[in-house]
Amino acid sequence: MASYVYVDTSNEPRTDAQTLQVCARALARATEPADVAALQCRVGNARMRRGEVAEAEAAFRACVAAVDRADARNNLGLLLLRRHEYAEAAAEFSRGLAAAPDDETKTELWINLGVALEHREPPDAAEARRCYEAAAALAPGDARPRTNLGSLLAAEGDVEGALARQREAAAISPDDPWLRSARRKPNRALPLR
């Protein structure tokens, strides 16, 4: 007979310290892999917010060891991106795509995989472009893949292609603060015409 660990969300922790305490108590009782994974993911997120990067990494790795969760793979990949470990981040984002339950999650993972591929050594601009295009196809109302693709094209010297992607992004999200600042600060992105 399976045992279940229920976390009472009516008294949801208000701080990361409380989250860590609640999760520690629940982890001591958790036996089902899905419960362990969910709790470890919450621990990882709380640890990241507290700046406890090594502990967050351990929690995310414990999560995906219990159950391969796309959100934990994405968060682990983002942590690795911050440390400039681009090849390892790309591997986590790729694994996350295999476990992604929905288009929204896949979009995040495709965008982040593109960033990792652009920055790893050696860079893989063609594969990064494919990632941004996949994200744009999944989320036609999301400006981010087009913005990233525009920046990639600009770095490759395709100014017209870059401007076209930036215009698409601005049309999708005219109030986006990043795009507004990019128009004011041309060194951050290409100016929009």
N, C-alpha and C positions, 0 to 999 in steps of 0.2 A: 504494500500500500504506500502510495506516494505521500510525503509530508510536504506541507506548504508553509512558507513564511509570509505572513501578511504584515505589511508596513502600514500603520495607521496614518493616513494622509489628512485626517481631520485636524491633527495637530502637527501639520507639516513644519519642519524646522525652519526657523526664520534666518538663521545665520549658518555660515559654512561650518563653524565649530559644532553647532547643534547637529547639522547634517552628518558630520563625521562621527559624532557620538551615537546617533540613531543607527547609522549604517554599521558601525562596529558591533553594536548589540545584535543587530539582525544577522550580520555575517557569522557571528558565533553560533547561530541556530540554523543557518541556511544549509540545506542539503541538496536542493535541486540546482542544476547548473544554470538555468535561466534566472533563478533568484540571485545566485552568486554574481552572475554577469551584470544584472541590473544594479545591484548594490555597488559593485566595484566601479561601474560606470559613474554612478553618482559620487562616489568617493573621488574618482579621478577628476571630475568636473570641479568639485569643491577644492581639491588640492591645487588645481590650476589657478582658480580664482585667488587662492591664498599665496600664490607664487611658489608653491612647493612642487617644483617641476619633477624632480626625481621620484617623489612619492606618487605624483600624478601618473607618470609613465608606468610605474609598477602597477598601479591600480588598473590602468587601461589594458596593460598586458595580461593581468589576471582576468579581466573581463573577457577578452577575446580568447583566452585559454579555456574559459568555461563555456562560452557560446560566442560564435563569430558574429559580432554585431557591427553593422556598418557605422553607427554613430561613434562607437568606441574606436574603430579603425580610423575614422575621419579625425577624431580628436587627437589620437596618437600621431597621426600624420601631421597635423597642425603643430603639435609640440615639436616634432622632428624638424619641420620647416623653420621654426623659430631658432633652432640650433644649427641651421644651415646644413642639415643632414638630408640633402635633397634626394639622393638615390633611395635611402631608407624610407623617406616620406612617400615617394612615388610608389614604393612597394606596398605600403599600408593603404594608400588610396586605391590602388588596384585591387587589393584584397577586399576592401570595403565595397567596391563596385559589385563584386560577386555576391555579397551579402545584402546589398541595398534593397529595401522593401518597396520603394516607391520612386517616382520620377523626381520629386523634390530632393530626396537624399542623393540620388544619382547625379543630379545637377551639381550639388555641392561638391561631390567627389570628383566629377569630371573637371570642374573649374580648378580645384586644388591640385589634382593630378597634373593639369596643364602647367600650373605655376611651378610645381616641383620639376617637371621635365624641362621647362625653360631654363631653370637655374642649376640643374645638376651638371656635373662634368663627365663627359662632354654633353653640352646641351642638345636636346632633341626638339628643334623647332617644328619639324614636320609633325611629330607625334603630339606636341603641345597644341598645335593648330587643330589637329583632329579632335583633341579633347574639348577645346573651346567650341568647336562646331557641334559636337555631340551635346554639349550643355545647352547651346543655343537652340538646337532642335527640340530638346526636351522641355525647355522653358522659354518659349518665344516672348514672354513678357518680362524677362529678366535681362537687364542691360549689362550685367557683369561679364558674361562670356564675350560679348561684342567689344566691350571696353578692353578686356585682356587681349582679344584677338587683334584689335587695333594697335595696341602697344607692341605686340609681337611683330606685326607687319611693319610698323615704323622702325623697329630695331633692325629689320631685314632690308630696310631701304624702300619699301613699297608705300610711299607717301599717299598715293591716291587710294589704295586699298585701306590704309590705316584711317584716312579721313572718312571714307565711306562707313567703316565700322563704328567710328566715333559718332557720326551723324545718326546711324541706326540706334546706337545706345541712347543718345540724347532724345531722339523721338520717342523711345520707349519710356524713358524716365527723365522728363525735362526738369523735374525738381530735385533730382539726385544731387546731394551736396558734393560728392566727389567730382561729378561731371561739371558742376558749376565752378568748382575750384580749378579744375583742369583747364577751363576756358580762360580763367584769370591768370593761371600760372602755366604758360606753355612748356616750361621745362618738365612738368609732371606728365604731360600728355600732349598730343597734338592739338593745336587750336581748332575750334570748330568754325566753319565759314558760315 
